[in-house]
């Protein structure tokens, strides 16, 4: 089936290009998430499940968050 699909196609390199583009975007997003200076944000989010209901916490940037149980 794929052979028949690609036989009449002049842009055979297009699927390879899109795969490489997807891979580059994926690596870029992963680097932005894991290597950026966002560690403090993740630390504040990691403490949320352990926070007491109704507790007010602040992150290193000074933003205060009020936690309520729904």
N, C-alpha and C positions, 0 to 999 in steps of 0.2 A: 504494500500500500504506500509506504513512504517513498519507495523508489519511483513509483508512478507519479507521485506528487512532485518530487524534485526534478523529474525528467524535463518537464516543460518550463521549469523555473530558471530565469536568467540570474537571479540573485541568490545563488547557492550559499554565499558567504553570510547572508543575513542572519540565519539562525545562530551561527557561531558568534557573530558580532553582538547579538542580543544576549547570548549567554555570558560573554565577557563583560558586557555592560552591566548586567544584573550582578555578576560576581564582584565587580568593582564597587558598585553602589552598596552591596551587602557588606563588603570589607570596610568601606568608608563609614557606614553607620555603626558597625561593630567597634571600630576604632574610636569613633566619637563618643560612644556610650562607655566603653571600658577604659580608654586611655585619657579621656578628657579630665578636666578639673571638676568633675561632678561627683566625686567621692563623698563630699560632705552632704550632698542632697540624698544620696543613697543611704548614708548612715542615718539620717533623720527619718527616712521612710522605713528603714529596717527596725527602728524602735517603735513604730506605730502599733504593731500587734501586742506589744508588751505594756503599752500605756494604759493606765487605769481609765475607766469610763469617766468622762467629765474632766479629765486632766488637761492642763494647758502646757504644751511644750513649745520650745522655740528651736529653730535651726540655727546654725552658725551665722547666717546672714541676718538674724534678728527677727525673722518672720514668726509670729506666734500662731499656733494652731490649737483650736479647742476640739477635743475628741468626745463624741457622743456615741452611745450605742443605739443602733436603730432597732 
